[in-house]
Amino acid sequence: MAVSDIKKLGTKVSWKDLTEGMMIAGAGVSREFLTGEWSSVKPQFDERKCTQCLLCTPVCPDSCIPVVDKKRGAFDYDHCKGCGICVKACPAGAITMEGVE
């Protein structure tokens, strides 16, 4: 397996072909893994309550709250793990946690 070849992870590969622990498999590979599937809850955003203070954006450990033209966008559910930090950071109560359907 090449050092930057993450396509083989999760398939039947010999342990000898995987990289050693604590090594980076390749640059920008986190987009390849849809870690949002790990959670049973996800944040819901109510635009009517949002004051666009953007306090939720920097606290997201997975950068799942995009900002475009100084306005927050919809959650990136492909990578959101449902930690709920954004809910705690929102002073307007515009973000709540809901069960995954």
C-alpha positions as CSV (number, residue, x, y, z in Angstrom):
1,M,0.0,0.0,0.0
2,A,1.4,3.4,-0.9
3,V,1.9,5.9,1.9
4,S,-0.9,8.1,0.7
5,D,-3.2,5.3,-0.5
6,I,-6.1,5.3,2.0
7,K,-8.5,3.7,-0.4
8,K,-7.5,0.2,0.9
9,L,-8.4,1.0,4.5
10,G,-11.4,-1.1,5.6
11,T,-10.8,-3.7,3.0
12,K,-9.1,-7.1,3.3
13,V,-5.5,-6.1,3.5
14,S,-2.6,-7.7,5.3
15,W,-1.5,-5.9,8.5
16,K,1.9,-5.6,6.8
17,D,0.4,-3.3,4.2
18,L,-1.0,-0.7,6.7
19,T,1.0,2.2,8.0
20,E,2.5,2.1,11.5
21,G,0.5,3.8,14.3
22,M,0.8,7.5,14.7
23,M,1.8,8.0,11.1
24,I,-0.2,10.3,8.7
25,A,-1.5,8.2,5.8
26,G,-1.8,11.3,3.5
27,A,-2.7,14.9,3.4
28,G,-6.3,16.0,3.6
29,V,-7.6,12.5,4.0
30,S,-10.3,13.3,6.6
31,R,-12.7,14.2,3.8
32,E,-12.5,10.6,2.7
33,F,-14.0,9.3,5.9
34,L,-17.7,10.0,6.6
35,T,-17.3,10.2,10.4
36,G,-20.8,11.6,10.8
37,E,-22.1,8.1,10.6
38,W,-20.7,7.4,14.1
39,S,-23.4,9.4,15.9
40,S,-27.0,8.7,16.9
41,V,-27.8,12.4,17.4
42,K,-27.2,15.4,15.3
43,P,-27.6,19.2,15.7
44,Q,-30.6,20.9,14.2
45,F,-30.3,24.6,13.2
46,D,-33.3,27.0,13.5
47,E,-32.6,30.0,11.1
48,R,-35.4,32.0,12.7
49,K,-33.7,32.0,16.1
50,C,-30.1,32.4,14.8
51,T,-28.5,35.9,15.4
52,Q,-25.5,35.1,13.2
53,C,-23.1,35.6,16.1
54,L,-21.0,32.7,14.7
55,L,-20.0,31.6,18.2
56,C,-20.8,28.0,17.2
57,T,-18.4,27.9,14.3
58,P,-15.0,28.1,16.1
59,V,-15.9,25.6,18.8
60,C,-16.8,22.8,16.4
61,P,-14.0,20.3,16.6
62,D,-14.7,18.9,13.2
63,S,-15.3,22.2,11.3
64,C,-18.8,21.2,10.4
65,I,-20.3,24.7,10.5
66,P,-19.3,26.6,7.3
67,V,-19.4,30.4,7.1
68,V,-20.1,32.0,3.7
69,D,-20.4,35.7,3.3
70,K,-20.3,36.2,7.1
71,K,-23.3,33.9,7.6
72,R,-23.3,30.4,8.9
73,G,-24.3,27.7,6.6
74,A,-26.0,24.3,7.1
75,F,-24.2,21.6,9.1
76,D,-21.9,19.2,7.3
77,Y,-23.5,16.0,8.6
78,D,-21.0,13.8,6.7
79,H,-18.4,14.8,9.3
80,C,-20.4,15.9,12.4
81,K,-20.0,13.5,15.2
82,G,-22.9,15.0,17.3
83,C,-20.8,16.1,20.2
84,G,-23.2,19.0,21.1
85,I,-20.6,21.6,21.7
86,C,-22.3,24.0,19.3
87,V,-25.5,23.6,21.2
88,K,-23.8,24.8,24.4
89,A,-22.1,27.7,22.5
90,C,-25.2,29.1,21.0
91,P,-26.5,32.0,23.1
92,A,-29.8,32.2,21.1
93,G,-30.8,28.6,21.5
94,A,-30.9,28.2,17.7
95,I,-29.2,24.8,17.8
96,T,-30.8,21.7,19.4
97,M,-29.8,18.0,19.3
98,E,-32.1,15.5,17.6
99,G,-32.0,11.8,17.1
100,V,-30.8,10.5,13.7
101,E,-33.7,9.3,11.5
